[in-house]
Amino acid sequence: MENENKRLGWLDATRGIGAIMVMVFHLWERHSEQKFIPYSIINTTIDFLIRGVYDFGKIGVVLFFAVSGFVIPYSLLRYKNGNITRFIISRFFRLYPLYWISIILAIIFVNDSFSAKQLIANVTMFQGFLFIDNILGAYWTLQIELAFYILCIFLFMFKFLHRDYVIILNIYGWTFLALALGVIRYITKIEMPVALPLGLAVMFFGMAFRKYKLKEGNINNKTIYIALVSFLILMVPTSICAYSNYWYKYIITYTIALLSFILLSKSSNKEYIVLSFLGKISYSVYLLHPIFALAVYDQLIKTEFGKIIGSYFIIALAIICALMAGTIFYYTIEKPLVNVGRSFSKKIINNYNKLYAERGVYKNQSKSL
């Protein structure tokens, strides 16, 4: 059990790093929008490090995607009976209740200019596929997560989810689709959803990397790193076509994120107390930081107190407030509801197994008669 906890510890640590990077990026963006911020070497240097040649926020998101690929498919493969039912129930209770609460809070404190159509679409979490705007910008990644879950269920149903070659083909397939959409975007100037196949490719890479690292299949060192290098090479034309103004940021960002993911995996025998805790509350922090952290910043920056302590201290206070809110919501809402989902799924599966056993007994009795 101790080795298992350590192994999962680096994944939680990776999530924690991702959550902090996304939050810091969004706060720094808000900071940069202030017209009264004077020029300084420190400010320019920090701006360069956070969003100059790469993007803190996207690094965090790519780390999230890689971790999802490493973890999520195992939820389908670990059970002998009722895999899909358990998976859907557990994912629902993991994602939706807290997500719905964040929508309510966003409507109250952040975005009160929305239509009934936008609200209904956002409640489903499929708004991106319906070409309807997110109530909070951070929601865009959740739709890519949902697409990955659906793909995993589909592959599991047809007994492909555990096959090494299918996982590798998905990495290449989604990467080439991203390139194709990027080319179409460049030619037609239509905003094609390039981020979707890129995110899916990263998730399937995370899945392949798990099989390689934990020796759960036949994916070897050569296969995994050829897939990684191929993805990063194809990121060049994809980024140039799809994100012509900032193409270099995407290449550098994805490279840093994936290499960081691999490096963090090499420390899987270490314990990360603080980062692992941040990883546990990362979903709450991710959903709530646009509400709590940005609200704190917006309110304090206007006050005399804010002018005295300065923007950097306000950003630090905003991060602390968001982490406190994330911790509270994790222990009062997210974690209890995840446990409810587990109990509910176990109850359904137990009833299913009981019914199946009774039918088996009935059939045997019929045959004996």
ChimeraX attribute file (.defattr): number of C-alpha atoms within 10 A of each C-alpha:
attribute: neighborCount
match mode: 1-to-1
recipient: residues
	/A:1	6
	/A:2	8
	/A:3	11
	/A:4	10
	/A:5	13
	/A:6	18
	/A:7	18
	/A:8	18
	/A:9	25
	/A:10	25
	/A:11	27
	/A:12	24
	/A:13	24
	/A:14	26
	/A:15	29
	/A:16	26
	/A:17	20
	/A:18	27
	/A:19	28
	/A:20	22
	/A:21	20
	/A:22	22
	/A:23	26
	/A:24	21
	/A:25	19
	/A:26	18
	/A:27	23
	/A:28	20
	/A:29	14
	/A:30	14
	/A:31	20
	/A:32	14
	/A:33	10
	/A:34	11
	/A:35	7
	/A:36	7
	/A:37	12
	/A:38	7
	/A:39	8
	/A:40	8
	/A:41	8
	/A:42	9
	/A:43	14
	/A:44	11
	/A:45	11
	/A:46	12
	/A:47	17
	/A:48	13
	/A:49	13
	/A:50	17
	/A:51	17
	/A:52	14
	/A:53	17
	/A:54	22
	/A:55	20
	/A:56	23
	/A:57	20
	/A:58	20
	/A:59	25
	/A:60	24
	/A:61	22
	/A:62	24
	/A:63	27
	/A:64	29
	/A:65	29
	/A:66	29
	/A:67	23
	/A:68	22
	/A:69	26
	/A:70	20
	/A:71	17
	/A:72	19
	/A:73	23
	/A:74	17
	/A:75	15
	/A:76	23
	/A:77	15
	/A:78	9
	/A:79	12
	/A:80	7
	/A:81	14
	/A:82	16
	/A:83	18
	/A:84	18
	/A:85	15
	/A:86	22
	/A:87	22
	/A:88	18
	/A:89	19
	/A:90	21
	/A:91	18
	/A:92	14
	/A:93	21
	/A:94	21
	/A:95	18
	/A:96	16
	/A:97	14
	/A:98	21
	/A:99	23
	/A:100	16
	/A:101	15
	/A:102	20
	/A:103	23
	/A:104	14
	/A:105	15
	/A:106	19
	/A:107	17
	/A:108	11
	/A:109	12
	/A:110	17
	/A:111	14
	/A:112	10
	/A:113	8
	/A:114	12
	/A:115	10
	/A:116	8
	/A:117	10
	/A:118	17
	/A:119	18
	/A:120	12
	/A:121	20
	/A:122	22
	/A:123	14
	/A:124	12
	/A:125	20
	/A:126	20
	/A:127	21
	/A:128	18
	/A:129	12
	/A:130	11
	/A:131	10
	/A:132	14
	/A:133	16
	/A:134	19
	/A:135	24
	/A:136	18
	/A:137	10
	/A:138	16
	/A:139	20
	/A:140	18
	/A:141	17
	/A:142	17
	/A:143	17
	/A:144	22
	/A:145	20
	/A:146	15
	/A:147	17
	/A:148	24
	/A:149	20
	/A:150	13
	/A:151	15
	/A:152	21
	/A:153	20
	/A:154	14
	/A:155	17
	/A:156	18
	/A:157	12
	/A:158	8
	/A:159	10
	/A:160	15
	/A:161	21
	/A:162	20
	/A:163	16
	/A:164	17
	/A:165	14
	/A:166	15
	/A:167	23
	/A:168	19
	/A:169	14
	/A:170	19
	/A:171	26
	/A:172	19
	/A:173	16
	/A:174	21
	/A:175	25
	/A:176	19
	/A:177	17
	/A:178	28
	/A:179	24
	/A:180	18
	/A:181	22
	/A:182	27
	/A:183	20
	/A:184	17
	/A:185	19
	/A:186	18
	/A:187	11
	/A:188	10
	/A:189	12
	/A:190	12
	/A:191	12
	/A:192	17
	/A:193	15
	/A:194	23
	/A:195	16
	/A:196	19
	/A:197	23
	/A:198	24
	/A:199	25
	/A:200	25
	/A:201	29
	/A:202	27
	/A:203	30
	/A:204	27
	/A:205	28
	/A:206	28
	/A:207	26
	/A:208	31
	/A:209	26
	/A:210	21
	/A:211	21
	/A:212	18
	/A:213	16
	/A:214	8
	/A:215	11
	/A:216	13
	/A:217	14
	/A:218	13
	/A:219	20
	/A:220	14
	/A:221	11
	/A:222	9
	/A:223	14
	/A:224	19
	/A:225	13
	/A:226	11
	/A:227	17
	/A:228	19
	/A:229	12
	/A:230	14
	/A:231	22
	/A:232	19
	/A:233	13
	/A:234	16
	/A:235	24
	/A:236	16
	/A:237	19
	/A:238	28
	/A:239	22
	/A:240	19
	/A:241	21
	/A:242	27
	/A:243	17
	/A:244	13
	/A:245	10
	/A:246	14
	/A:247	19
	/A:248	16
	/A:249	18
	/A:250	22
	/A:251	21
	/A:252	17
	/A:253	20
	/A:254	24
	/A:255	21
	/A:256	15
	/A:257	21
	/A:258	21
	/A:259	13
	/A:260	15
	/A:261	21
	/A:262	14
	/A:263	11
	/A:264	15
	/A:265	20
	/A:266	13
	/A:267	14
	/A:268	19
	/A:269	16
	/A:270	15
	/A:271	16
	/A:272	19
	/A:273	12
	/A:274	11
	/A:275	20
	/A:276	22
	/A:277	16
	/A:278	25
	/A:279	25
	/A:280	20
	/A:281	25
	/A:282	27
	/A:283	23
	/A:284	27
	/A:285	29
	/A:286	22
	/A:287	25
	/A:288	27
	/A:289	29
	/A:290	21
	/A:291	23
	/A:292	25
	/A:293	26
	/A:294	24
	/A:295	16
	/A:296	19
	/A:297	22
	/A:298	17
	/A:299	11
	/A:300	20
	/A:301	19
	/A:302	10
	/A:303	10
	/A:304	10
	/A:305	11
	/A:306	17
	/A:307	12
	/A:308	10
	/A:309	12
	/A:310	14
	/A:311	19
	/A:312	13
	/A:313	13
	/A:314	23
	/A:315	23
	/A:316	15
	/A:317	16
	/A:318	24
	/A:319	23
	/A:320	14
	/A:321	18
	/A:322	26
	/A:323	25
	/A:324	15
	/A:325	19
	/A:326	25
	/A:327	20
	/A:328	14
	/A:329	20
	/A:330	21
	/A:331	13
	/A:332	11
	/A:333	15
	/A:334	24
	/A:335	17
	/A:336	15
	/A:337	21
	/A:338	20
	/A:339	14
	/A:340	16
	/A:341	21
	/A:342	19
	/A:343	15
	/A:344	16
	/A:345	20
	/A:346	16
	/A:347	12
	/A:348	16
	/A:349	17
	/A:350	14
	/A:351	12
	/A:352	14
	/A:353	14
	/A:354	12
	/A:355	12
	/A:356	12
	/A:357	12
	/A:358	12
	/A:359	12
	/A:360	12
	/A:361	12
	/A:362	12
	/A:363	12
	/A:364	11
	/A:365	10
	/A:366	9
	/A:367	8
	/A:368	7
	/A:369	6
